[in-house]
Amino acid sequence: MAKAKGRLGRRLEDMLSTSLQGSGASSEPVSSFQQSDLGEDDSYGKIMKGKPIYDIALDQIDPNPFQPRLTFDEEEIAGLADNIQKHGLLQPIIVRKKNGRYQLITGERRFRAFQKNGESVIPAYILAVDDRLMAELALSENLQRKDLNPIEKAIAFRNYLETYDCGQDELGKRLGLDRSTISNMIRLLDLPEKLQKAVCTGDLTQGHARALLPLGEADQFKVAGRIQSQGWSVRQTEDYVRNLLNGTLPPEENENTGDQDRSQSEAHLADLLQQFRSALGPNVRLTRNERGSGKLVIPFKDSQEFERIYQFFLPRR
């Protein structure tokens, strides 16, 4: 993944420059956005510097149909909106013309922040790109900024491979990634949907999830419960899975010596945790140690949310 960090792939940079040159003039007035504001260490900023920027009405811009990101953090968007109000926009969005309107190529967080601020227009570059390059640019932007969780990346990679009938090696070259990075990510989609959701929410890391792949579904859920309830590291998980597959678990870990009871208890705790999250928000966390003690963490963002949590725990009358 290091190859993609901080830069577009060389091939994408070359194609992006060509797209800019071929995008043609626009009838919109040129934006008052200052070219000198572009970040010098930003790949897009370097390529686009000196190119025309236009003010485009927000209500004329449609979402990117190839957007790999499935969820957006509203608090993050609000923070960005506040930052833009204070310091201005550092980088225009990128759009293409489509059926008399525009489609976002990159910059959906900035676009949403402008909407939140009640703005009517946004500075933008206009490119002439086909669907395939548009999908690659959307993927590259999100990979650079670490905006995607592992499952979103896996789905985006798989969809691209199926749509354009290419191999993982070719996609890796187009995005500047190792083939193994793409392969390991896509394998996460072999997990049951419930465990994929746990990866999306951060309850399971990508490393933990990969360690579960050799197991059958029942064992995957059992081990995932142990990871969450006992705070296992990736290394502990890998060791347990290897011993489970080799039949070399210590006696105290065998099913007939109490492991089944522990699994049922952990499943019950996982159900209770889910009920807490349904009532108090997805960021509630439960940690436990080998002896069964632990703590429940319920974060809040302001005094109003703290009051709501307080009311939740008051005795019912």
Phi, psi and omega in degrees: 000341185298331182298328184275344188291125173083348180214150168287157172300149182304320181296320178294322178298315180297316182290326179294318178298318178296320180296322178297316181296330183260010186282339176078171180282158179239153180278349181287150176294144178296143182288157174275002179304134183277121180302330182292347181285346185296139179290124184293333182264011179263129183303316180296318181301317181294317182290320188274345187305128180091353179274154182294142177240138184238146171275119183240136180296133181299326182284001175257004184249127178258157180297160175286117181293348181252015181300118181281341182281125185267333182228150178233135180282114183295326177294322178295318178296318179297320178296319178294319178300318179295319180295321179294321178299322183279319191241353182086173181275127181272336184214121178299159172282173178235132181227168169229156176279139181206115177053045176079001177234197179232151174237137176296135170258305174222154175105029183294325177297317178296320178300314180293324178295320177297319177300316182296328179278359179075022179285156180255336179226161180218139176295138184208148166271149177245120181247155172253096183229150176274176184300320185294312179294325178299317178296320180293319180294320179296317177297313184298318180300314182291324179293320179298318187267006179056035182279342186261141170278166186303325181289321176299319177298315182299315180296317180296317178298312182298315180298320180296313181300320180288321183292317187254010172046051179237168181269170181294327177298315181295316179298319179300318179293323182291329182257353182076036181241157172287146177301322182296327178298315181292316182298313181297324180292313183296328180298337179298336180287353174281347179288155174301153184304321181298321179285329174298319178296324178296325176292319179299320183276352181089003177291332172236134175279167177300320179297317176298315183298318179297325180295334182279343189302324181290348186272159170289166187300317181299315180291328177301315179292321181297312182291323177300322177298320179293320179302313185286321185278332185248000176066037180299143171282170177298319180297317177299319180296314180298319179296317181296314181298317179298316179293324178296316180291327181273354182071028183245027175293144176297157185307323184291348180265355183289153182301321187277006177241026173113353183296326180296319178296319179296321179297319178296319178296318180293323178296322178295318178296320178297322178293318178297320179298319179296324177295319175301315182294323178297324183273325191242357177116157187287350184269004176297134183233144177236128175233143179219157176252184183300331182277354177098349178278160181180203180212152176252123183250123181237096181286156174218152187259343180201178184294328179295319180290325176298319178298320179296319178295318179300315180296327180298323184269356177293145177301138178282137180251000000 
